[in-house]
Amino acid sequence: MTTQPLLGKVALVAGGAKNLGGLISRSLADAGAAVLVHYNSPASREAAEATVSAIQQSGGKALALQADLTGVQEIRRLFDTAIHQFGRVDIAINTAGKVLKKPITDTTEAEFDELFALNAKAAYFFVQEAGRRLERDGKIISIATSLLAAFTGHYSAYAASKAPLEHLVRAAAKELASRNISVNNVAPGPLDTPFFHGQESPESVAYLSAASMNGQLGDIRDIAPIVRFLATEGWWINGQTLFANGAFATR
Ligand SMILES: NC(=O)c1ccc[n+]([C@@H]2O[C@H](COP(=O)([O-])OP(=O)(O)OC[C@H]3O[C@@H](n4cnc5c(N)ncnc54)[C@H](OP(=O)(O)O)[C@@H]3O)[C@@H](O)[C@H]2O)c1
């Protein structure tokens, strides 16, 4: 089996500069893909440049691009840029997400709107644009959350705003099947990244760690290979939400 099954393919990774998205960018580049590395905040620029330069130093092709994906035009610009720079897009991964841990009774309208603008609306239009622009045999993968299978409080707006992804993959998988494009979600449990720690206390981190099979939080290195598999040999998996969480939650 070739070690570079994605040679000649192009991947676009939204949120591809750092943490889970950064590792996905590098792992798809290792598999041979040219990668458009998207980032949003000015603070992520350095991480995006480091990811691009690590890929280039290993002999791969990559380019960083800033965009706030809550604007649908910006999502289109992302795909336009990938096609302009690399000639095509075969794999579109969306790792962009916003989180909030708060009781329902305290959540503001602005907080609700902000979460839904990225986790639901941008996620929908990302899949739409990928469906329009991907080559035959393409792969679309969005990062959801294992909270969709958990019975827990305080993440209502976050989990609710990721929930539409579950139906979106079913519809998109059917609609894009004639071009052999697969569409899936990967739904991790708690991951040891600043995204998670920003919402938690030492007590809740201990509680959530104890809920997994090894007593630890999830690691991005456990999730990136699943995304790579879906983008390569795992093409027959289609329209699914894959829960990957070390036995944290199931259904
Ligand atoms: N960490 C966890 O425990 C966990 C568990 C399950 C699922 N997830 C999901 O995994 C994904 C990656 O999370 P992570 O832990 O690796 O943290 P992360 O690096 O903070 O990922 C969030 C990404 O969303 C991007 N983003 C935020 N606002 C955006 C906007 N308006 N437009 C475009 N992109 C925007 C961020 O970019 P900037 O920083 O540049 O703004 C960042 O790249 C997220 O979708 C998250 O919901 C995480």
The ligand as an ORCA input file, in Angstrom:
! r2SCAN-3c Opt
* xyz 0 1
  N     -11.355     20.283     22.440
  C     -12.393     19.511     22.679
  O     -12.621     19.049     23.793
  C     -13.334     19.158     21.570
  C     -14.203     18.070     21.765
  C     -15.085     17.726     20.750
  C     -15.110     18.457     19.591
  N     -14.260     19.510     19.432
  C     -14.334     20.240     18.181
  O     -13.087     20.105     17.542
  C     -12.826     21.243     16.723
  C     -11.411     21.726     16.941
  O     -11.255     22.087     18.290
  P      -9.826     22.251     19.003
  O      -9.952     21.629     20.332
  O      -8.756     21.812     18.083
  O      -9.742     23.822     19.296
  P      -9.390     25.085     18.365
  O      -8.028     24.933     17.799
  O      -9.661     26.286     19.190
  O     -10.432     24.953     17.188
  C     -11.459     25.861     16.926
  C     -11.172     26.465     15.586
  O     -12.285     27.260     15.175
  C     -11.754     28.406     14.543
  N     -12.710     29.511     14.516
  C     -13.240     30.172     15.570
  N     -14.042     31.162     15.128
  C     -14.029     31.113     13.773
  C     -14.637     31.864     12.736
  N     -15.477     32.872     13.001
  N     -14.362     31.541     11.445
  C     -13.532     30.516     11.173
  N     -12.920     29.751     12.097
  C     -13.163     30.058     13.389
  C     -10.542     28.756     15.390
  O      -9.696     29.634     14.695
  P      -8.992     30.886     15.441
  O      -8.471     30.345     16.753
  O      -7.962     31.300     14.483
  O     -10.091     31.896     15.666
  C      -9.942     27.376     15.606
  O      -9.084     27.035     14.539
  C     -13.926     22.258     17.057
  O     -14.907     22.240     16.030
  C     -14.544     21.720     18.343
  O     -15.914     22.039     18.439
  C     -13.361     19.865     20.388
*
